[in-house]
Amino acid sequence: MSGAGRFEAYDEDEGYDGPFEDDFEDDSQDENGHGTQDDGQGAASGDARPSEPGGPGGNGGGNSGNGGNGDGRNPARPPRIPMPRISVEDSGLPLPEPSGIAPAPLVLPHDVLKSLLGAWALAACSAAEAAAVEEHLGECGTCADEALRLRAAVGLLHQPESLDLDPTLRTRVLESCLERRQPAIPVPEWTTPYDAETARLDALLQDIGDAEWHAPVRLRWFERDVATSRRTTVAGVIAHLMSVDGLVAVALGLEDPLGEAEGETPLTPAARTEAFWTASRFPPTRSVRAPWREQSHSIVRTVSFTGGGGQLTVPYGDFELPLRDAMLDRAFECWVHADDIAEAVDYPYETPSPRHLNQMVDLAARMLPAVLAARRRAGLASPGAARHLVTAGAPGRSLRLEIEGCGGGEWLIPLDAPGAVGSADHEVAHVALDGAEFCRLAAGHVPPAEAAAGQVGDRDAIRDVLFAAASLSRM
């Protein structure tokens, strides 16, 4: 440190005793060996001796003047280690005005700002123009309304689209192809939901990796009004679908995927699934996809060749369904379990097309009267204070089931007897649900107490119908 308390840069030439010592001496001496004269106000550096402070060999710096470095070295030569730069905030000097950095806001007349609304809605204005327009919108109500209309119009031009395929795309492509060329063997219309849902699930399975086939999946359903679940994997779900689809395959005369595991006694869907899982030597892997897909193709192909199946029924162990309803039931379960798989592998999955969703809701609504009667016999449903028996085909107490959204509609559910006919004149309750929500209720994925969006009328009748819908679910 020198006399006035200043820090000087450390000169590593001081005290250096190396092979280039003469080079450093030449910087501070002239050709006669004397020190160069300072042209400032300080003393001449040639008068200073090495042992005195301020001399070329001293430790301190004398009065450096305007032209010297303060260390007796050549003023034209910079120091070996430069001083650190000082920030403008630390120098004590006033900071520059912000107005010299930011551009001044634009002041535009009303007509110009109004003409810029279209460009502003398209995000085509400059930053200054956009700021002027947005400031004007807070003051002018007419321009603000016009800006809202233009922004809404721009939103219609740039609708956000999902990366997933539209679930109706396959149906529309097939319809377009069939309009150009009629098939030699047409597929029945009531088979298309099963055909579409198996195709959508197969497309999902193509996109998942080997490790995701072992991702955990929990199958959920209601059993005697109690939520029940069963843990398996993605491959186990496909094995479950294949074993239950085997009921339709056997009814059509096709090979049973269980082979000899079925035995002589008809098995329920849950028993068939457990038998298939038990008969496998190893847990199911992605190899189960090929036989499942081949079986679904065979079912659709056989139904098409038989021309509709006539009065063929499919036994489910404790009940049976006509072939048409069984195919729709299998389409419904395929969608529900595909959604389970998509949730397990974190993959987006859309609901079925509105036409197919409407058919699934219609099947559940038609099954509710029989389920209500079975629950009443088992003591799970209230008999109702105003309940009365009616003959088959006669109108009776009814609940109006309103399904909102795409694929929705209204159904009158008879409450007192399976053979009764729903009647608006005898309506005692009204329930409104979303279509997908009702299907999830029928699949056992939604608690009955949390399903209905709107409820009006007899509370006991509403509760019985919601719990009956949840009891349609099975493994």
C-alpha positions as semicolon CSV with decimal commas, in nm:
position;residue;x (nm);y (nm);z (nm)
1;M;0,000;0,000;0,000
2;S;0,133;0,350;-0,089
3;G;0,131;0,673;0,103
4;A;-0,231;0,793;0,058
5;G;-0,386;0,461;0,161
6;R;-0,430;0,336;-0,198
7;F;-0,393;-0,026;-0,297
8;E;-0,149;-0,074;-0,584
9;A;-0,136;-0,378;-0,812
10;Y;0,128;-0,619;-0,699
11;D;0,428;-0,605;-0,933
12;E;0,577;-0,947;-0,954
13;D;0,900;-0,788;-1,092
14;E;0,989;-0,665;-0,745
15;G;1,265;-0,872;-0,595
16;Y;1,286;-1,091;-0,906
17;D;1,632;-1,243;-0,945
18;G;1,597;-1,448;-1,259
19;P;1,759;-1,469;-1,601
20;F;1,550;-1,176;-1,736
21;E;1,639;-0,929;-1,460
22;D;1,817;-0,696;-1,703
23;D;1,505;-0,664;-1,916
24;F;1,309;-0,528;-1,623
25;E;1,586;-0,278;-1,540
26;D;1,579;-0,139;-1,894
27;D;1,214;-0,044;-1,854
28;S;1,291;0,208;-1,577
29;Q;1,629;0,345;-1,701
30;D;1,744;0,526;-2,008
31;E;2,032;0,423;-2,222
32;N;2,284;0,595;-1,986
33;G;2,167;0,397;-1,689
34;H;1,980;0,683;-1,525
35;G;1,618;0,683;-1,433
36;T;1,376;0,857;-1,666
37;Q;1,240;1,192;-1,559
38;D;0,877;1,219;-1,452
39;D;0,694;1,486;-1,651
40;G;0,440;1,534;-1,374
41;Q;0,455;1,726;-1,049
42;G;0,649;1,460;-0,864
43;A;1,028;1,438;-0,829
44;A;1,240;1,295;-1,105
45;S;1,269;0,922;-1,074
46;G;1,639;0,936;-1,160
47;D;1,715;1,117;-0,833
48;A;1,572;0,837;-0,624
49;R;1,811;0,575;-0,497
50;P;1,724;0,205;-0,476
51;S;1,732;0,214;-0,099
52;E;1,495;0,512;-0,072
53;P;1,117;0,490;-0,081
54;G;0,978;0,577;-0,417
55;G;1,287;0,464;-0,606
56;P;1,286;0,200;-0,872
57;G;1,393;-0,067;-0,626
58;G;1,187;0,051;-0,329
59;N;0,887;-0,113;-0,173
60;G;0,666;0,193;-0,173
61;G;0,557;0,439;-0,438
62;G;0,642;0,809;-0,432
63;N;0,452;1,093;-0,588
64;S;0,367;0,940;-0,922
65;G;0,250;1,250;-1,105
66;N;0,027;1,239;-1,408
67;G;0,258;1,057;-1,642
68;G;0,410;0,786;-1,423
69;N;0,291;0,457;-1,276
70;G;0,396;0,539;-0,926
71;D;0,648;0,252;-0,918
72;G;0,929;0,399;-1,129
73;R;0,844;0,188;-1,434
74;N;0,790;0,297;-1,791
75;P;0,450;0,475;-1,805
76;A;0,375;0,325;-2,146
77;R;0,398;-0,031;-2,012
78;P;0,082;-0,165;-1,837
79;P;0,113;-0,352;-1,508
80;R;0,158;-0,727;-1,527
81;I;-0,161;-0,781;-1,322
82;P;-0,430;-0,519;-1,400
83;M;-0,644;-0,369;-1,130
84;P;-1,000;-0,509;-1,094
85;R;-1,271;-0,312;-1,271
86;I;-1,492;-0,101;-1,047
87;S;-1,870;-0,128;-1,087
88;V;-2,059;0,192;-1,149
89;E;-2,272;0,119;-0,841
90;D;-1,954;0,121;-0,621
91;S;-1,804;0,434;-0,770
92;G;-2,046;0,678;-0,610
93;L;-2,130;0,829;-0,946
94;P;-2,497;0,888;-1,039
95;L;-2,663;0,607;-1,235
96;P;-2,788;0,673;-1,589
97;E;-3,149;0,773;-1,629
98;P;-3,389;0,483;-1,718
99;S;-3,546;0,699;-1,984
100;G;-3,230;0,662;-2,184
101;I;-3,274;0,281;-2,191
102;A;-3,648;0,207;-2,224
103;P;-3,828;0,337;-2,531
104;A;-4,083;0,606;-2,474
105;P;-4,447;0,478;-2,487
106;L;-4,635;0,542;-2,806
107;V;-4,909;0,801;-2,804
108;L;-5,149;0,713;-3,084
109;P;-5,492;0,849;-3,172
110;H;-5,807;0,645;-3,123
111;D;-5,851;0,563;-3,491
112;V;-5,499;0,421;-3,519
113;L;-5,539;0,213;-3,204
114;K;-5,872;0,078;-3,330
115;S;-5,709;-0,024;-3,658
116;L;-5,442;-0,213;-3,466
117;L;-5,693;-0,437;-3,283
118;G;-5,684;-0,707;-3,552
119;A;-5,305;-0,721;-3,552
120;W;-5,305;-0,723;-3,171
121;A;-5,546;-1,020;-3,163
122;L;-5,313;-1,209;-3,399
123;A;-5,007;-1,111;-3,186
124;A;-4,862;-0,930;-3,490
125;C;-4,800;-0,591;-3,322
126;S;-4,465;-0,466;-3,202
127;A;-4,403;-0,446;-2,829
128;A;-4,464;-0,070;-2,820
129;E;-4,784;-0,099;-3,026
130;A;-4,916;-0,386;-2,811
131;A;-4,849;-0,183;-2,495
132;A;-5,033;0,117;-2,640
133;V;-5,330;-0,097;-2,747
134;E;-5,357;-0,275;-2,411
135;E;-5,343;0,057;-2,224
136;H;-5,617;0,190;-2,451
137;L;-5,837;-0,118;-2,392
138;G;-5,851;-0,032;-2,023
139;E;-6,002;0,306;-2,105
140;C;-6,226;0,242;-2,409
141;G;-6,513;-0,002;-2,359
142;T;-6,605;-0,015;-2,729
143;C;-6,255;-0,119;-2,833
144;A;-6,240;-0,367;-2,542
145;D;-6,554;-0,544;-2,665
146;E;-6,421;-0,551;-3,020
147;A;-6,089;-0,692;-2,895
148;L;-6,271;-0,974;-2,715
149;R;-6,463;-1,066;-3,031
150;L;-6,146;-1,063;-3,240
151;R;-5,954;-1,273;-2,986
152;A;-6,239;-1,529;-2,981
153;A;-6,232;-1,544;-3,361
154;V;-5,857;-1,606;-3,354
155;G;-5,917;-1,890;-3,108
156;L;-6,147;-2,056;-3,361
157;L;-5,873;-2,035;-3,622
158;H;-5,618;-2,199;-3,392
159;Q;-5,803;-2,467;-3,199
160;P;-5,578;-2,679;-2,975
161;E;-5,567;-3,034;-3,103
162;S;-5,473;-3,347;-2,912
163;L;-5,187;-3,562;-3,033
164;D;-5,407;-3,870;-2,993
165;L;-5,624;-3,993;-3,275
166;D;-5,993;-3,913;-3,267
167;P;-6,181;-4,225;-3,148
168;T;-6,427;-4,173;-3,434
169;L;-6,152;-4,166;-3,698
170;R;-6,157;-4,541;-3,758
171;T;-6,535;-4,546;-3,796
172;R;-6,531;-4,256;-4,039
173;V;-6,256;-4,411;-4,249
174;L;-6,442;-4,743;-4,268
175;E;-6,766;-4,570;-4,359
176;S;-6,591;-4,378;-4,635
177;C;-6,439;-4,700;-4,770
178;L;-6,771;-4,884;-4,755
179;E;-6,943;-4,605;-4,947
180;R;-6,704;-4,664;-5,235
181;R;-6,711;-5,043;-5,223
182;Q;-6,960;-5,262;-5,042
183;P;-6,806;-5,562;-4,856
184;A;-6,888;-5,912;-4,971
185;I;-6,957;-6,011;-4,607
186;P;-7,067;-5,702;-4,409
187;V;-6,998;-5,667;-4,037
188;P;-7,324;-5,627;-3,839
189;E;-7,381;-5,280;-3,703
190;W;-7,417;-5,405;-3,344
191;T;-7,067;-5,557;-3,366
192;T;-6,890;-5,230;-3,446
193;P;-6,853;-5,112;-3,081
194;Y;-6,659;-5,428;-2,994
195;D;-6,457;-5,405;-3,315
196;A;-6,373;-5,038;-3,252
197;E;-6,281;-5,075;-2,883
198;T;-6,055;-5,376;-2,939
199;A;-5,882;-5,186;-3,221
200;R;-5,829;-4,882;-2,996
201;L;-5,688;-5,095;-2,716
202;D;-5,458;-5,273;-2,959
203;A;-5,326;-4,935;-3,078
204;L;-5,252;-4,843;-2,716
205;L;-5,068;-5,171;-2,659
206;Q;-4,850;-5,105;-2,964
207;D;-4,719;-4,783;-2,807
208;I;-4,608;-4,921;-2,469
209;G;-4,267;-5,073;-2,402
210;D;-4,174;-5,415;-2,267
211;A;-4,133;-5,290;-1,909
212;E;-4,478;-5,126;-1,909
213;W;-4,645;-5,463;-1,967
214;H;-4,555;-5,537;-1,604
215;A;-4,689;-5,205;-1,470
216;P;-4,929;-5,264;-1,177
217;V;-5,301;-5,229;-1,253
218;R;-5,582;-5,253;-0,997
219;L;-5,912;-5,397;-1,123
220;R;-6,202;-5,241;-0,932
221;W;-6,566;-5,341;-0,896
222;F;-6,852;-5,350;-0,640
223;E;-6,955;-5,672;-0,473
224;R;-7,257;-5,666;-0,238
225;D;-7,229;-5,285;-0,216
226;V;-6,865;-5,304;-0,107
227;A;-6,580;-5,171;-0,322
228;T;-6,351;-5,460;-0,419
229;S;-6,025;-5,464;-0,611
230;R;-5,772;-5,710;-0,748
231;R;-5,409;-5,630;-0,824
232;T;-5,258;-5,747;-1,153
233;T;-5,044;-5,614;-1,440
234;V;-5,110;-5,477;-1,788
235;A;-5,048;-5,823;-1,932
236;G;-5,278;-5,971;-1,667
237;V;-5,559;-5,737;-1,777
238;I;-5,526;-5,856;-2,139
239;A;-5,533;-6,216;-2,016
240;H;-5,851;-6,132;-1,822
241;L;-6,016;-5,983;-2,132
242;M;-5,918;-6,283;-2,342
243;S;-6,054;-6,535;-2,090
244;V;-6,392;-6,357;-2,056
245;D;-6,417;-6,296;-2,433
246;G;-6,381;-6,671;-2,451
247;L;-6,743;-6,698;-2,334
248;V;-6,852;-6,539;-2,663
249;A;-6,600;-6,746;-2,856
250;V;-6,732;-7,073;-2,710
251;A;-7,091;-6,969;-2,784
252;L;-6,989;-6,915;-3,148
253;G;-6,817;-7,253;-3,166
254;L;-6,462;-7,118;-3,152
255;E;-6,176;-7,251;-2,943
256;D;-6,182;-7,174;-2,572
257;P;-5,866;-6,988;-2,460
258;L;-5,880;-7,179;-2,129
259;G;-5,843;-7,511;-2,307
260;E;-5,907;-7,792;-2,058
261;A;-5,901;-7,559;-1,756
262;E;-6,273;-7,484;-1,783
263;G;-6,402;-7,828;-1,687
264;E;-6,768;-7,928;-1,708
265;T;-6,918;-7,660;-1,481
266;P;-6,989;-7,320;-1,644
267;L;-6,758;-7,064;-1,492
268;T;-6,827;-6,699;-1,412
269;P;-6,602;-6,431;-1,565
270;A;-6,407;-6,398;-1,238
271;A;-6,360;-6,777;-1,209
272;R;-6,246;-6,801;-1,571
273;T;-5,989;-6,528;-1,514
274;E;-5,853;-6,691;-1,199
275;A;-5,835;-7,026;-1,382
276;F;-5,642;-6,869;-1,670
277;W;-5,396;-6,696;-1,436
278;T;-5,348;-7,016;-1,235
279;A;-5,292;-7,234;-1,544
280;S;-5,011;-7,006;-1,667
281;R;-4,669;-7,134;-1,565
282;F;-4,533;-6,778;-1,564
283;P;-4,698;-6,438;-1,518
284;P;-4,847;-6,309;-1,844
285;T;-4,618;-6,099;-2,062
286;R;-4,666;-5,905;-2,385
287;S;-4,690;-6,239;-2,566
288;V;-5,058;-6,251;-2,457
289;R;-5,139;-5,967;-2,695
290;A;-5,121;-6,177;-3,015
291;P;-5,370;-6,450;-2,908
292;W;-5,607;-6,190;-2,761
293;R;-5,609;-5,988;-3,083
294;E;-5,649;-6,299;-3,298
295;Q;-5,944;-6,410;-3,085
296;S;-6,116;-6,069;-3,122
297;H;-6,069;-6,085;-3,500
298;S;-6,212;-6,438;-3,506
299;I;-6,518;-6,334;-3,306
300;V;-6,600;-6,043;-3,540
301;R;-6,534;-6,257;-3,848
302;T;-6,752;-6,544;-3,722
303;V;-7,039;-6,314;-3,628
304;S;-7,024;-6,164;-3,976
305;F;-7,033;-6,507;-4,143
306;T;-7,325;-6,629;-3,928
307;G;-7,532;-6,327;-4,025
308;G;-7,612;-6,203;-3,677
309;G;-7,628;-6,513;-3,461
310;G;-8,007;-6,536;-3,452
311;Q;-8,132;-6,620;-3,101
312;L;-7,789;-6,726;-2,973
313;T;-7,723;-6,647;-2,606
314;V;-7,398;-6,625;-2,412
315;P;-7,396;-6,775;-2,057
316;Y;-7,216;-6,577;-1,784
317;G;-7,251;-6,837;-1,511
318;D;-7,535;-6,696;-1,302
319;F;-7,705;-6,514;-1,592
320;E;-7,696;-6,502;-1,971
321;L;-7,717;-6,235;-2,238
322;P;-7,825;-6,238;-2,601
323;L;-7,531;-6,240;-2,840
324;R;-7,591;-5,878;-2,940
325;D;-7,590;-5,758;-2,579
326;A;-7,291;-5,980;-2,497
327;M;-7,089;-5,818;-2,776
328;L;-7,182;-5,474;-2,644
329;D;-7,093;-5,584;-2,291
330;R;-6,751;-5,698;-2,411
331;A;-6,697;-5,364;-2,587
332;F;-6,785;-5,183;-2,264
333;E;-6,544;-5,389;-2,056
334;C;-6,270;-5,351;-2,317
335;W;-6,299;-4,972;-2,294
336;V;-6,307;-4,973;-1,911
337;H;-5,996;-5,190;-1,880
338;A;-5,818;-5,001;-2,158
339;D;-5,871;-4,688;-1,948
340;D;-5,724;-4,876;-1,648
341;I;-5,418;-4,965;-1,855
342;A;-5,380;-4,610;-1,985
343;E;-5,393;-4,477;-1,629
344;A;-5,128;-4,727;-1,518
345;V;-4,884;-4,629;-1,795
346;D;-4,975;-4,257;-1,782
347;Y;-5,122;-4,245;-2,132
348;P;-5,421;-4,033;-2,241
349;Y;-5,726;-4,230;-2,350
350;E;-6,052;-4,096;-2,491
351;T;-6,406;-4,215;-2,427
352;P;-6,583;-4,412;-2,702
353;S;-6,762;-4,236;-2,985
354;P;-7,101;-4,085;-2,888
355;R;-7,294;-4,347;-3,085
356;H;-7,116;-4,638;-2,916
357;L;-7,135;-4,470;-2,574
358;N;-7,510;-4,432;-2,616
359;Q;-7,544;-4,805;-2,689
360;M;-7,344;-4,892;-2,377
361;V;-7,563;-4,668;-2,160
362;D;-7,874;-4,820;-2,317
363;L;-7,757;-5,173;-2,230
364;A;-7,698;-5,077;-1,866
365;A;-8,038;-4,903;-1,845
366;R;-8,213;-5,211;-1,983
367;M;-8,040;-5,436;-1,728
368;L;-8,127;-5,220;-1,425
369;P;-8,486;-5,349;-1,363
370;A;-8,370;-5,711;-1,337
371;V;-8,080;-5,610;-1,112
372;L;-8,315;-5,411;-0,889
373;A;-8,543;-5,713;-0,848
374;A;-8,246;-5,940;-0,765
375;R;-8,115;-5,694;-0,508
376;R;-8,461;-5,666;-0,352
377;R;-8,480;-6,044;-0,318
378;A;-8,136;-6,045;-0,158
379;G;-8,237;-5,775;0,089
380;L;-8,000;-5,515;-0,056
381;A;-8,270;-5,277;-0,180
382;S;-8,551;-5,112;0,013
383;P;-8,901;-5,240;-0,068
384;G;-9,034;-4,884;-0,071
385;A;-9,336;-4,751;0,110
386;A;-9,536;-4,694;-0,207
387;R;-9,419;-5,005;-0,391
388;H;-9,689;-5,205;-0,566
389;L;-9,678;-5,505;-0,798
390;V;-9,788;-5,464;-1,157
391;T;-9,843;-5,709;-1,435
392;A;-9,592;-5,751;-1,713
393;G;-9,621;-5,473;-1,969
394;A;-9,817;-5,243;-1,739
395;P;-9,682;-4,901;-1,633
396;G;-9,543;-4,868;-1,281
397;R;-9,336;-4,641;-1,060
398;S;-9,044;-4,511;-1,262
399;L;-8,720;-4,319;-1,226
400;R;-8,612;-4,086;-1,506
401;L;-8,244;-4,143;-1,586
402;E;-8,106;-3,846;-1,778
403;I;-7,764;-3,890;-1,936
404;E;-7,602;-3,562;-2,036
405;G;-7,337;-3,491;-2,295
406;C;-7,252;-3,672;-2,617
407;G;-7,417;-4,009;-2,640
408;G;-7,677;-3,915;-2,380
409;G;-8,052;-3,945;-2,366
410;E;-8,333;-4,027;-2,125
411;W;-8,453;-4,363;-1,994
412;L;-8,750;-4,444;-1,768
413;I;-8,645;-4,720;-1,528
414;P;-8,932;-4,928;-1,378
415;L;-8,875;-4,970;-1,006
416;D;-9,125;-5,232;-0,887
417;A;-9,099;-5,521;-1,135
418;P;-8,868;-5,620;-1,422
419;G;-9,161;-5,672;-1,655
420;A;-9,317;-5,334;-1,587
421;V;-9,295;-5,048;-1,832
422;G;-9,146;-4,714;-1,740
423;S;-9,403;-4,437;-1,744
424;A;-9,368;-4,060;-1,721
425;D;-9,706;-4,045;-1,545
426;H;-9,570;-4,261;-1,263
427;E;-9,232;-4,086;-1,232
428;V;-9,119;-4,059;-0,869
429;A;-8,755;-3,952;-0,909
430;H;-8,517;-3,792;-1,155
431;V;-8,138;-3,848;-1,176
432;A;-7,896;-3,667;-1,409
433;L;-7,542;-3,792;-1,483
434;D;-7,275;-3,748;-1,746
435;G;-7,251;-4,038;-1,994
436;A;-6,893;-4,133;-1,916
437;E;-6,959;-4,092;-1,543
438;F;-7,256;-4,329;-1,559
439;C;-7,046;-4,589;-1,741
440;R;-6,775;-4,561;-1,476
441;L;-7,042;-4,607;-1,211
442;A;-7,162;-4,922;-1,389
443;A;-6,799;-5,038;-1,403
444;G;-6,754;-4,997;-1,026
445;H;-6,501;-4,715;-1,061
446;V;-6,717;-4,446;-0,897
447;P;-6,890;-4,473;-0,555
448;P;-7,271;-4,455;-0,597
449;A;-7,302;-4,176;-0,341
450;E;-7,071;-3,952;-0,549
451;A;-7,199;-4,028;-0,898
452;A;-7,521;-3,832;-0,954
453;A;-7,485;-3,470;-1,057
454;G;-7,856;-3,397;-0,994
455;Q;-8,118;-3,578;-0,784
456;V;-8,484;-3,494;-0,741
457;G;-8,762;-3,705;-0,591
458;D;-8,781;-4,028;-0,388
459;R;-8,443;-4,063;-0,214
460;D;-8,480;-4,438;-0,157
461;A;-8,556;-4,498;-0,525
462;I;-8,255;-4,290;-0,630
463;R;-8,027;-4,478;-0,391
464;D;-8,154;-4,817;-0,512
465;V;-8,095;-4,729;-0,879
466;L;-7,743;-4,591;-0,820
467;F;-7,638;-4,896;-0,616
468;A;-7,798;-5,126;-0,873
469;A;-7,591;-4,957;-1,145
470;A;-7,274;-5,010;-0,940
471;S;-7,364;-5,378;-0,887
472;L;-7,355;-5,429;-1,264
473;S;-6,977;-5,423;-1,229
474;R;-6,770;-5,738;-1,198
475;M;-6,410;-5,836;-1,225
